[in-house]
Amino acid sequence: MRFKEKLYRFMYGRYGNDKLGTFSLITVLVLIVADAILGAAIPEGVARVVVGLGMSLVITLFYIWIIFRFMSRNIYKRRRENEIYLKACRGVKRFITFNTSSGTKSRNRDDAYYIFRDCTSCGATLRLPRKQGKHSVKCPKCTHSFYVKSK
């Protein structure tokens, strides 16, 4: 019980773990596996030593960075770093979702009466009445006009 209390007291005011820290740790694990695979794939010699030392250096630097972020008392800067990472993740997720669903959003309750499309100019989600055929649509946010095809 005393160790737990000492650990709580030590970590008080420190940043701890977040999504960026978790991602960094997973990246380190992937690099360790890649290092093992490359070590087995590259034949004995100078190239194997150079690749091994380079990977070890990168993995060590990642570990130092993870521990630095975890133990940091500058919570504002660590939060800002995490926000930038989360914003980038949202952008990647939006890019993947947009490319796989072709701009169609699903709203279970309204699926029978409306279709949801993204504006081709500003990306705003538009709720349009479900009518068959090709229709001209004007975005209320940016006033861009484009055509929408509905089934």
Secondary structure, DSSP 8 states (H G I E B T S, - for coil): -HHHHHHHHHHTT-----HHHHHHHHHHHHHHHHHHHHHHHS-SSHHHHHHHHHHHHHHHHHHHHHHHHHH-S-HHHHHHHHHHHHHHHHHHHHHHHHHHHTTEE--GGGTTTEEEEE-TTT--EEEEE--SEEEEEE-TTT--EEEEEE-
